[in-house]
Amino acid sequence: MVRVASPARPVFLLPATSQWCASPARPVPAPRTNPVVRIVSPFRPVPAPRTKPVVRIVSPVRPVPAPRIKPVVRFVSPVRPIPAPRTKPVVRVVSPVRLIPAPRTKPVVRIVSPARSCSPHQPCGGAEPSSYGGEKVSEPQHHEEGSTSQLTPTESLEKPDTLLPSPGPTSDTKDKDSDTAEKSKKCRMSDCEITSGKINWFLGGQLNVSVNCLDVHVAKHPDRVALVWERDEPGTEVKVTYRELLETTCRLANTLKSHGVNKGDRVAIYMPVLPIAVAAMLACARIGAVHTVVFAGFSSEALAGRIQDAQCKAVITCNQGVRGGRFIDLKPTVDAAVKNCPTVQHVFVAQRTTNPTPMGKLDIPLEEAMANESTECAPEPMGSEEMLFMLHTSGSTGKPKGIVHTQAGYLLYAALTHQYVFDYHPGDVFGCVADIGWVTGHSYVVYGPLCNGATTVLFESTPVYPDPGRYWETVQRLGINQFYGAPTAIRLLLKYEESWVKKYDRSSLKTLGSVGEPINHEAWEWFYNVVGDGRCPLVDTWWQTETGGVCIAPRPAEEGAEIVPAMAMRPFFGIQPVLMEEKGKPISGNDVSGALCISQPWPGMARTIFGDHERFVDAYFKAYPGHYFTGDGAYRSKEGYYQITGRMDDVINISGHRLGTAEIEDALDEHPAVPETAVIGISHDLKGEVPFAFVVLKEDPSLNHTAVIKELCGLVATKIAKYAVPDQFLVVKRLPKTRSGKIMRRILRKVAMEQTEDLGDVSTLDDPSVVAEIIKAHAQYKSLTSQNK
């Protein structure tokens, strides 16, 4: 259900899109009390909402569970207080097949249009007809006194793009009709054309994300714990309340403004998992600046490339990071990076440790600057489709892509998936152990949990520091209810004795989750049976930086619904997966495999690649016109569940982090003795995938191959990060290429995986004999490696 409020008129109820209410493949979840997403005009207060008739949709596949109370998401005006929301009926679409439970309270999304009001019988377009299986649901008609011809909810859903008439003219409205008619074109639920990558949601609305994540909760529960900073040393956690986080955010926001950072400016954040890093993200959101968080393990060159791509005006960092008992210098990395970044005017330096760090002319001690600023900062009203942040992810080309996410749709999707996928309830302690430098940290450490008023854990350490029981000791001490981690960490921990798990009380756990890559069966079984004692649902989530939040997961589903081990299973609301064959046709039926696409836009998806929309379209919408192409392959089981089978493009998933092979190749090719390389991903027991590099060296008898490979390792570590260094190098005379010059990587992958008995068709190779050369070189390499062991 969506509420739309105009500066000129009261708030009315707007029917949500039918596909957003319920997927035809899954049930309507049980709604709970959820913060109302409110986008409020700064000009006048929002009056109490009115009720509207119920429209129902039920899946023909499974029963609808009993709905629960859900919290409200609020977008708050910086000028006036918002009255307490009232209960409103659920918008549902009903199947002609099943019984529907009695409706209860449902979350409200409030959007304030600067253009016009929308009444219960005047929705703002973008919806689908509320029908299923050829039958339509009849609805009671509500007409305001004095109104002229109106559309019922069902009629308006059948004509989502129709501009709806305003209430009949009165002495107060007659003179404004012409302005309203023109402005009403801006008020729409969605405006999407997926083939061209045009994605817009909640057009005409305004909000401030930091207000929804902080002010709303401070007004009700100022002393509720927002962040639990689990520092590197066990037992030294720091708790930050919502009031404290708001004050810190405002001080930091005012500091940025005092140094010339304004709405629309880009700010790079190069920090480990700290409360001040979260405050930095929210401070940018508060003043309308765009943050780009860069993983604090990236090299100076990788950081510089991202700063240059975003044209950042400022950088926020700290002197050092602390992880696994080690101090990691961060400021020197930033110093080296900004030398090549002329757009950077200021570098704000926080102090994580007491160790001194040299300060330059661009550097500003962050804590000192913040101490002089006010704890209040008026939030900037932001349009629903203005940029919130960009996050760089690797693609099949060497240059990382600045994926852009915007305000309202992203926040709504992050909050809803956090609540429903992980079965979050008010009062739960949510433990996502991801770094904020990745999208998982954005959506499920910061924005999703804070929008829902949750207590979220910031995990600074490693899974094995000071011992392999660190995760589970933390669960016991902090009383974590939902634990969300990477399969890489689980595979690492299952190699240790179960006693490291069993010695700690994990009875607080209610839901387990895995993220970043498909989890293998052994890790799934250990996670479920050993960590969760066989009682906690384990959700294997599939999503991407580009999707903004979880798209396929075992939950939500009806109570007691099966969870198949190591399978993502069910699409989330509004997500319509499609498997495509090579020629671009959808594959129907079950027990089939294909390229995983999504056939319709959803609010949380990325909007563009910063500065290169053409690349955005080429990367995600060109391969299968009319569909978003995920780059992954998938299998649809006999029961209709989805299992992700891995990447289909030249991207490697290393410990849950996507890295383009071209990026590694670019680093390797800079070595003067290396004319050509090819990098592919191979499976790894611990990391999931690792890079394997095929290297062609110049014909120089004086070259020391061992020395060159050592130098190549250093190049990759310097230009990208240590985790990107290839696990294995194989020196070859030449690479297998087609007549057009394209490297046939599937052959290299077969050789690296020792699956040379079936290489497939090699007739398109310019010289098929190269295959035998590479196989021979690999056999010699394996023989030498085994001898050295």
N, C-alpha and C positions, 0 to 999 in steps of 0.2 A: 504494500500500500504506500502510495506516495502523496505527500502533502505539498501543495504549492501555495505560497503566500506572496501577494503583491504588496508593494508599498501603499497602494491605493485601496486595496480591498482585503477582506479577512481571508484566513486560511481555509481552504476547502480540501476535500479528499480527492485524490486522483488515482484511478485504477491502474495498478501495475500491469506490465505486459504479461500476457498469458503464459508465455514460455518461461518467464521469470518466476511465475508463481509455482509452476510444477513442471517437471520434466515428464515427457510421456513414458520415460523408461524407469522412473523412480518416484517414490511417494513424496508428498508434502511433509517436511519435517515438523517436529514439534516446536512451535515457536516459544521463545522464552523472553524474559524481560531484557531488552537490548537498548542501548542509548539511542535516542531518536536522532537520525541524521537530519540536522536542520540547516538550511541555508537561508539566512535571515537578512533582510534589508536593513541597512544602517539608518533608515529614515524614520521608521515608526514601529511600534511594538506589534507582535504577532498575537492576534486574539485567539480565543479558544477554538479548536477545530470542531467541526460538526461530523456527525456520523453519516455513513452511506450504506447502501444496500450491499448484500453479500453476493459475490460471484464465486462459484466453486469450480475447481478442476481436480479431478482425481485420476491418478494413473490407472490404466487397465491392467497393470502388471502386478502391483502389490498393494496391500492395504495401507491406508493413511494412518500413521500413528497418532496417538493422542497428543495434541499440541501442548507445549508448555509456555510459561510466561517468558518473555524475552526482553532484554534490556533495550533502552532507547538510545539511538545515535543522534546527537544534536549538533547542528551548525548554529552557532550563537552569534547574535548581533553584538558588535563592540559598543553599542550605544545604550541599549535598553535590556532589562532582564526579560527572560522568557517565562511565561506562566507554566505551571505544571501541566504536562500533557494529560489528556484524558483517554480513557479506553476507547478504541475504535474497532469496528468489526473487521474480520478477516476477509480479504479478497480471495476467493477460491474459484477454481474451475472444476466442475463436477463431471465425473465419468458416469455414463448411464448404466454402468455395470455394478458399482459398489456402494456400500453404505458409507456415509460421511459422519465422523464424530462431530459433536457440537463444537462450534468455533469458539476460540478464546482470544485473549489479547494478542495482537500481532505487532511487530516492530513498525515504527513509522519513519519514513524518510521525508524530511521536510526540505523543500526547496523554495526559496523566495525568488519569484520572478520579478525583474524590474519592469516587466512589460504589462502583465495583465493578471487577472485572477482566473482560476479554473474551478468550476463548481463540480459537485459529484456527478452531474449529468453533462459536464463539459470538460472531459479530460484533455490533456495537452498533446495528444497524438503519440505516435511511436509504438502503439500496442498492437497486439494480434487479436483476431476475433476470439471471443471466449466460447469456442465450440470444440468438440472432440468427437471423432467418429461420426461426423455428419449431423450431430444433434446440438442444438443451442440451448443455453440455459435462459429461461425467462427470468426477468428481474422486475421488481417493483419500480415504478417511475416516481421520481421525486422532482417536483417543480417548485421553484421559489415563487412567492407571491409577486406578481408584476412582471414575470418573465414571459418572453415570447416563446416561439417554437424551440424546443431543446432536444438534444440527443440523449437517449438512455445510455448507460454504460455499455450495454451490448452493441448498440448501434455505433457508438463512437469507437469501440474496439474493432468493428468491422471496417471502419474508415479512419485508420490511424493518422493519415496525412491530411485529413480534412481540417481546415481552419474552422473552429466552432464559433457559433454566434455568441455574442455577449448577452447578458440579461437585457430585457427591453429598456428603452431609453426612459429616463426620469429627469426631473429638473436638475438633479445633481450630476447626471452622467451624459446628458445629451451633447454638451459641448466637448466632451472628451472622446466621443466615439471614433472620430477620425484618427486620433493619436493611438487609441487602443487597438484599432484594427491593424495599424502599421506595426506597432510594437509586438502584437501577439504572434507575429511570425517567428519571433525569437524564442518563444516559450515552447519547448518540445522535450518529450521524454528522451528521445534518441534521434539522431540523424546520421545514419551509417550507410556507406556504400563500400562493401568489403573488397570488391575487385580493385578499387583505386586506393584502398587503405584509408578511406575517410571514416573516422570513428569519432562520434560525439555523443555524449550522454548528458542529460539534465541541462540542456542549453538554456541560457537566460538566468540560471541560478547563481547565487554567490554563497561563499562560506569561507572559513579559515580553519584549516586542518588542526592547527595547534589548539584552537579553542575547543574543538570536539575531543581532542585527546587530553586536555588539561582543565580548562576553565569550567567545563560542564561538571566535572567530577569534584573540583575544588569547591564549587558552590554547594555540593551535597555532602561530600565526605573528604574534607580537606586533609585529614590526618590518615587516610587510607594509604597503605604503602603502594607506591607505583613501581619502583625499581628495587630489586635486591641485587646489589653488585657483589657477585661471588668472586672475590679477589683471588689472586694466584695462590696465596697461602690459605689453606683450609681453616675455617673457623674465624676468619677476619672479615666476614661479609659486612656490607654497609647498606642500610635501608634508607630509601629516599621516598618521602611522602609526596602526594600529588601537589600539595601546597609548596613544598620545597622545590620540586621540579619546575613548577610554574614560575616561581621567583627566579630561579637560576636561568630558565629559558628567557625570561623578560630582560634580565641583566645582560645576557649574551646578545639578545636581539638589539638592545639599545647600544651595545658596544659596536656591533656591526654598522648600525645606522650612523653612529658618531664618526665612523671612519669611511663613510661614503658608500656603503653597500646598500643598495636600494632594490625596490621591486624589479624582478626580472634579471638582476645580476646573478651570475653563477659563482658558487663558493665550493671549493674542493675541501673535503674532510678526510684527512689521512691520520686516523687514530685507531687504537685498539678498542676493545669493548669496555667503555667507561661511561659513567653517568654523564659526564660533560660532553661526550660524543653524541649521546641521545639528545641532550639539551641543544647542541649545535644544530642537529637536524631540525628540531622543532623551532629553534630560533629563526632559521632560514624560512621555514614555513610561515612563521608569524609575520614576518615583514615582507613576504612575497618573493624572497630570493629563492633561487633554485640550487639545491645541494646536489653534489655528486660525490658520493663516498667512495674512496679508493681503498681497497684492502691493504692493510698496513704491512703486508708481506711483499708487496710489489717493489721492484727496483726503482731507482731514480729515473731511469729512462722510461719505464712503463708509466710512472706517475706523471712525468712531463708530457708524455703523449696524450694522456687523458685530460690534463689541465689545458693543453693547447687546443684539443678538440672542443672542449667546453668553453674556451675563452674565459677562464675563471678570473675574477677580479680579486679574490682573496683565497687564502688557504688557512685552514684551522688544523693544527697538529699538536703534538706534545713532545717533550724532550726525549722520553724513552717509553718503551712498552715493557711489560713484565709478563713472561710466559714460561711455564715449566721451570721456574727457579732461575731463569736467565733474564738479564737486562738486554733489551734490543734497542739500539739507537735509531731514532726516527728523524730527529731534526737534521742530522747530516744528509739524509736521503732527500729531504725536502729542499735543503740548501742547494744540493746539486741539481735538483729538478727545476727550481724556479730561475736558475741562471738562463735557461732556454725558454722562459715563459714571460714575455714582455707585458702581457696583460695583467699579471699579478702585481697589485699595489701594496698589499699588506699580508704578512704571515703572523697569525695569532698563535702563540706558543703556550700551551698549558703545561703544568708540572705534574707528571705522574709519579716521579721519584724526586728525591732531594739532590740528586746529582746535578751539578751545574752544566749548562750548555752554552756555547758561544752564541751571542745575539748579533745580528747584522742590522743594516739600515732599514730593511723592510719589516723587521721582527717587532712584535708587540707582546709583552707578557700578558697573557689572557686574564689571569686572576686579578692582577693589579688594575687592568682596564675595567673589568667588570665591577670591581669594588666601588668605583666612582659613579656607577649607573643606577638608575631607579629599578625597583622590583616590579614596576608596572610598565607595560608596553602595549599600546593600542594595536589590536590585530588588524592587518590589512585585509579588506574584503577582496576575495579572489573569485574570479569567474570559474565555473565548474570545469572548464576545459583549459584553463591556464596551467602552465607547467608546475608540478610539485617537485620532482627530482628527475635526474637522469642517472643511469647506472650502466657502465660500460661492460659489455660482454663480448666474448670472442666469436668471430664468425669464420666462414670458409676463406675469407681474404685476410691479409696480414693485419689490416687496421681494425682495432676494436670498435664496436658499434656503441654509440651513446643512446641507449634505449630510453625513450621519454615516457614518463607516467604523469598523468594530470591529477586534478584535485578530487572531485566528488566521486567519480566512478571507482577510482583506485581505493579510496578510503572505505567506501561502502563494501567493496568486494573483499578487502582484507579483513574487515570487521566481521562480515557474515561467515566467511570461510573459517576464521579463527573460532568463532562460536560453534558452528555446526559440525565441522569436520572433527574437532577435538573434544566436542561435548563440553565446552566451557560453561561454567555456572558462576555467578557472582560469588566472590570469596575464594575462588580457586587460585592457586599459585601456579603460574604457567612457566614451564622450564624449557625454552628453546635454546640449545647450546650453540647456535650458529653465530658466526661473526657478522657484525653490522656491515661489513664491506661487501656482503653478498645480498641478494634479494631476499633470501630467507630471513636474514636479520632485519631488513626493512619491514617486511610484512608481518612477521611472527615473533619478533623481539620488541619492535617499536610500535608501528602504526596500528596493527590489528588489535593487540592486547590493550594498548592505552586507549584506543577509541571505545573499547568495551569496558573500560574502568577496571582492568585486571591488574594483578600484581605479577610483573614479568621479571624473569631472572636474566641478569647479564653475566655470562660465564666467561671469565678472563683466562682461565688456565687450560690444561690439556686433560684428556681422559686418563692419563697414567701418571699424573703428578699429584702428590708425591708417590702414589702407588696406583695399581689398577682398580682400586675401589673408589676412586675419587668421585665419579658420577653418583654412585649409590650412597656414599657418605653424605653428599650434598643433598640428595633426595630426602634422606632421613632428617638431616639438620634443618632444612628449609621447609619440609613438608610439601614437596612438589607434587602436584596432582596430575599434570600432563607433562610428559617428557618427550621432546622432539629432537632427534639427532640423526646423524648421517650413517648409512650402512658401513662406510669406511671405519668409523670408530667402533661400531659393533663387531665387525670382523676382527679388529685388533684386540678387543677385550675378550672375545670368546676363546682366544688362545691361552688365556690364563685360567687358573682354577676357579670353579664356581664359588668357592669360599669367599672370594673377593666380593661377590654379590650377596651371598646368603648371610654374611655377617652383619648386614645393615637392614634396618626396618624399612621396607618399601610399601607398607600398607597404605600410605597416602596416595599412591599411584592409582589413577583411574583410567587413563588412556596413554598408550604408547604410539609414537609416530616415527616414520623414517622419511628422509628427504634427500634429494640431490641426485639420486641414481636408483635404478631398480635394485631391490635388496634380494640377495640370493636365498635359497631355501634354508641352508644351514644357519645363516645369520638370523633369519626370520624366526626359526624354531627356537634358537637360543634366547633371543630377545623376548619372545612371547612366553616361553615356559620357564626360563631361569629368572629373568628380570621381572616379568609380570606375573609369575606363578600361575600362568594359564588362566588368569581371571580378567586381565585388562585387554580390551580391544586394541589391536595393533593396526594402525592405519598406514599403509604404504602409499604415500602421496605422490602424484605426478603433477608437475607444473614447471614453469620456466620463468626466467627473468621477464620475458615478454608477456606472460599471461597475468602477472601481478599477484596471483594467488593460486591456491590449489584448484585444479580443474578436474582431476579424476582421483577418487579415493574410496575406500570401502564404506566410509561414513560421510554424511548421514544416511541412515536407512531405518527401516522399522525395527523395533525392539527385537533382539534375538536373531536378526538377519545374519546369514552366514558370512564369514570372512575367509576368503581363499588365501592361503599362505603365498607370499611373494607376488601378489597381484593387486594392481591399483583398483580395478573393478568398476566402480560406478561413477558416471559423470556428475559433477555438481550442477546446481540449478542454473539453467540458461546455457549450459555447455552441451553442444550437439556434436559428438565425435562422428567422423566419417572415415572409413578406410578406403583408400584409393589405389587403383592398379596403376601400372607404369604409364599407360596411355591416357590417364587422367579421368577414368570412369569410376564412379563409386562401386564398391564391392558390397553386394547384399548378402544377407544370410549370416549364419554363425559358423564357428570353426573355420575362420578365414584370417589371413594376414594381409597387411598392406601398409601404405604410407598413412600415418595418422594426421588427419586434418580436422578442423573444426569449421562447421558450416555457417555459423552466424556470430556476429560480434557480441561481446559481453562487457559490462562496465569496467572491469579491471584490466583489460588488455592494453598493451602499449599503443601509443598514438602515432609515433614516428621514430625515425633515427635522427638525432639532432643534426640539423644542417644538411640532411641528405634523404629526403622523403622518397626519392626515386629508388635508392638502395633499399629502403624499407619495403616498398612494393615488390621489388625484384626478389628480395630475400624471403618474404612470407606469403605473397599473394599471386606471384606470377606462375609458379610451378603448377598450381591447380586453381585456375581462375574461379572466383566465387567462393574460395575457401582459404582459411588460414592454414598454412603448412607448418607443422611443428618441427620438421626435420627428423622426427623419430619414426621408427616403425612400430607397429603394434599388432597384437593378435586378439581377435574377438572369439571367446570361447563358445562352446556349445550352449552355455547358459546365457550368453550375451554379455559377459564381463570382459573388461579390457586388461590386457597385459602388455606393458611396454617392452619391446625387444631390443632397443638400442638406437643409436644415432644412424642416420642414413646419409649424412653429409660429412664433410671433412672436419669434424669437430670431435675432440676427445673429452671424455668426462673423467677427470683425474680427481679422485677423492671427493666427488660431488661438485667439482669446479670445472666448468666448460672452458676449453682452450682450443682455439683454431690451430690446426696443423700448419697452416700458412704462416702464422705468427712465429712458430718455432723455426720453420724453414728460413724465414727472413733473417732471423738471428744467426743461424748456422751459416748462411750464405755470405755473411759479412767477413768470414775468415778468408784471408788471401789465398789459402791453399785449397779452398773448397769451391769449385765452380758450380756444383749442383747437389741438391739433397732432396729427399722425399721422406716425410714423416707420416707414420700411420699409428693408430692406436691398437694395442693388443690387451687382452684380458690379464688381470693381475689379481691374485688371491686376496690381497689386502686393500689395494687402492681402487679396485674395479677395473680401471684402464690405466695404462701408462704409455708414453710415447716410445716408439721404436724408430730410430733414424737410419736410413740408408744413405750413405755418404759417398760421393764421387770425389776423389782427390786428384790434384794435378799430377801429371806424369813427371815426377821429380824423384830420382833415386835417393836424394839426400833427405827426403821427408821422413820424419819419425812419426809413424802412425799413432803410437801411444801418446806422444806429446801433443799431437794435433787434436786428438779426441779430448784430452784433458783441457786444452784451450777452448774447445767447442763447448764443453760443460760450463766453463766459466763465462763464456759469451751469453749463453741462454740464461744463466742465473743472474747476470748483470742486467740484461736487456728486458727480461720478463720477471722471473722469480725462480727460486730454487726448485719448487715443486714441478716446474715445467721442464727441467733437465731430462732428456731422454734416458730411459732405463737401460737401453741397449743401443750400441752403434754397430753397424755392419758396413765395412768399407767395400764398395763394389766398383767395377770398371765403368759401368753405365747403367741406366735405368730403363725399365720396359716402357716404351712409348708407342702410341698409335702413329699412324702416318700423318696425322694432323699435329703431332707433337705433345699430345696429352699423356701424362703419366698414368699407367694402368695400376692404380693403387690396390685393387682387389687382389692382383697377383702378388704384390709385396706383402699384403696381409696374410695370404695363404702361406707364403714362404716363412714369415715370421712366426706363424702359429703352427708350423710343421704339418700343414694339410695339403701337401703338394701332389697327392695322388689324384686330386680332382681340381684342376686349375680352371676348368671351363674353357670357353672359346678364346683362343689366342690368335685367331686368324687376322685380327685387325692390327696386330703389332707390326711395326715397321720391320723388325728383325726378331722373329720368334726365338732365335737361338740365345737371346739375352737371358731368357728364363732359366735355361740350364746353367748358365754362368752364375747367376745369383743363387740358385739352389746349391751349387757346389761351394760357393763362398760361404754360405750359411752353414753347411755341414762342417767345413773346416773351422769356422768360428765356434760352433758348438763343441767340437772335439777339443779345441784348445782351451775353451772355458772349463770343460770337465776335468782336464788334466791339471789346470791351475788350482781347482778345488781340492 
